[in-house]
Amino acid sequence: MNRHADFPVPTKNALNAPYWDALGRGQLAYQHCEACGHAWLPARSECPHCLSPEHGWEMATGRGKLISWVVYHRAFNPAFQDRVPYNVAVVQLDEGPRMISNIVGLDPEHPVADQLSIDQPLQLVIRREHDVAIPCFAKVAA
């Protein structure tokens, strides 16, 4: 089966291009409001806090913490069937924005719940999938 043709890849457009371009260079970019200072992801044309259209892009350090996660034991998209079980996590970057991602580098022989904890420090890991740079996170070594 050729999963590549059916794999869901992001659509790059004028609004989110700085995000995807930064990932391609090995960096994680987020938007920052010029009016109120709020920072956010994913890309949007106005600040979700004050609705100002004045914003710019900044580079994140790649550090963050785990806010929450879930483990999927059933793939709701056939392209991910060979990955079950897999985790989907909410990560809060040190700069403030929260994003949905995956925690990588976990031991498949142990339950995810035994390996993760809320507020656990994380570090950005960029992986390439179907020619797209994807932001993932790994636990910070103690």
C-alpha positions as CSV (number, residue, x, y, z in Angstrom):
1,M,0.0,0.0,0.0
2,N,1.3,3.4,-0.9
3,R,0.7,5.5,2.2
4,H,2.6,8.5,0.8
5,A,-0.2,9.5,-1.6
6,D,-2.7,9.4,1.3
7,F,-0.6,10.9,4.0
8,P,-2.1,14.2,5.3
9,V,0.5,16.9,4.6
10,P,0.0,20.5,5.7
11,T,-1.0,23.2,3.2
12,K,1.6,26.0,3.1
13,N,0.2,29.4,2.3
14,A,1.2,33.1,2.7
15,L,0.1,33.2,6.3
16,N,1.8,30.1,7.6
17,A,4.9,30.1,5.3
18,P,7.2,31.6,7.9
19,Y,6.4,28.7,10.3
20,W,7.0,26.0,7.7
21,D,10.1,27.7,6.3
22,A,11.6,28.0,9.8
23,L,11.0,24.3,10.5
24,G,12.7,23.5,7.3
25,R,15.8,25.4,8.6
26,G,15.6,23.5,11.9
27,Q,13.9,26.3,13.9
28,L,10.4,26.8,15.4
29,A,8.7,30.1,14.7
30,Y,5.7,31.6,16.5
31,Q,3.7,34.8,16.0
32,H,4.0,37.7,18.4
33,C,1.6,40.7,18.6
34,E,3.2,44.1,18.2
35,A,0.4,45.8,20.1
36,C,0.0,43.7,23.3
37,G,2.9,41.3,23.3
38,H,0.8,38.1,23.1
39,A,2.4,35.1,21.4
40,W,0.6,32.3,19.6
41,L,0.5,29.2,17.4
42,P,-0.9,28.2,14.9
43,A,-0.6,31.1,12.4
44,R,-3.5,33.5,12.1
45,S,-4.0,37.0,10.7
46,E,-4.8,38.8,14.0
47,C,-3.8,38.5,17.6
48,P,-6.2,36.1,19.4
49,H,-5.9,38.3,22.6
50,C,-6.4,41.9,21.3
51,L,-7.4,41.2,17.6
52,S,-4.6,43.6,16.4
53,P,-3.5,42.7,12.8
54,E,0.0,43.9,13.7
55,H,2.2,40.9,14.3
56,G,5.6,39.5,13.5
57,W,7.4,36.2,13.8
58,E,10.0,35.2,16.4
59,M,12.1,32.1,16.9
60,A,11.4,29.8,19.9
61,T,14.2,28.3,21.9
62,G,12.6,24.9,21.4
63,R,12.2,24.4,25.1
64,G,8.8,23.8,26.6
65,K,6.8,21.7,29.1
66,L,4.1,19.0,28.8
67,I,0.6,20.3,29.5
68,S,-1.4,17.1,28.6
69,W,-1.4,14.1,26.4
70,V,-3.5,11.2,25.1
71,V,-2.5,7.9,23.6
72,Y,-4.4,6.7,20.6
73,H,-4.9,2.9,20.3
74,R,-6.9,3.2,17.1
75,A,-5.9,5.2,14.1
76,F,-8.7,7.5,12.9
77,N,-6.8,8.2,9.7
78,P,-5.5,5.1,7.9
79,A,-2.2,6.8,7.2
80,F,-1.3,6.4,10.9
81,Q,-2.4,2.8,11.3
82,D,1.1,1.4,11.5
83,R,1.9,3.9,14.4
84,V,-0.7,2.8,16.9
85,P,-0.4,3.2,19.8
86,Y,0.8,6.8,19.4
87,N,0.6,9.9,21.6
88,V,-0.7,13.4,20.9
89,A,0.5,16.0,23.3
90,V,-0.2,19.7,24.2
91,V,3.2,21.4,24.7
92,Q,3.6,24.9,26.1
93,L,6.7,26.6,24.7
94,D,8.8,28.6,27.1
95,E,7.8,31.7,25.1
96,G,4.1,31.1,25.9
97,P,2.4,29.5,22.9
98,R,0.8,26.1,23.2
99,M,0.9,23.6,20.3
100,I,-0.2,20.1,19.5
101,S,2.6,17.7,18.8
102,N,4.0,14.3,19.6
103,I,6.5,13.1,22.3
104,V,9.2,11.0,20.6
105,G,11.9,8.8,22.0
106,L,9.7,7.0,24.4
107,D,10.3,3.3,25.3
108,P,7.7,1.3,23.4
109,E,8.1,-1.5,26.0
110,H,6.7,0.7,28.8
111,P,3.4,2.5,29.2
112,V,3.4,6.1,28.1
113,A,1.8,7.1,31.5
114,D,4.9,5.7,33.2
115,Q,7.2,7.9,31.1
116,L,5.5,11.3,31.0
117,S,4.3,13.7,33.6
118,I,2.5,17.1,33.6
119,D,5.0,20.0,33.5
120,Q,7.8,17.7,32.4
121,P,10.5,19.7,30.5
122,L,10.7,19.0,26.8
123,Q,13.0,19.9,23.9
124,L,12.1,20.4,20.2
125,V,13.0,17.6,17.8
126,I,12.3,18.2,14.2
127,R,11.6,15.1,12.1
128,R,11.0,14.9,8.4
129,E,7.9,13.1,7.2
130,H,7.0,12.8,3.5
131,D,9.3,15.7,2.7
132,V,7.8,18.0,5.4
133,A,9.6,19.1,8.6
134,I,7.4,18.2,11.6
135,P,7.9,19.6,15.1
136,C,8.0,16.9,17.8
137,F,9.3,17.0,21.3
138,A,11.5,14.7,23.5
139,K,11.9,14.6,27.3
140,V,14.8,16.6,28.6
141,A,17.4,14.3,30.1
142,A,17.7,14.6,33.9
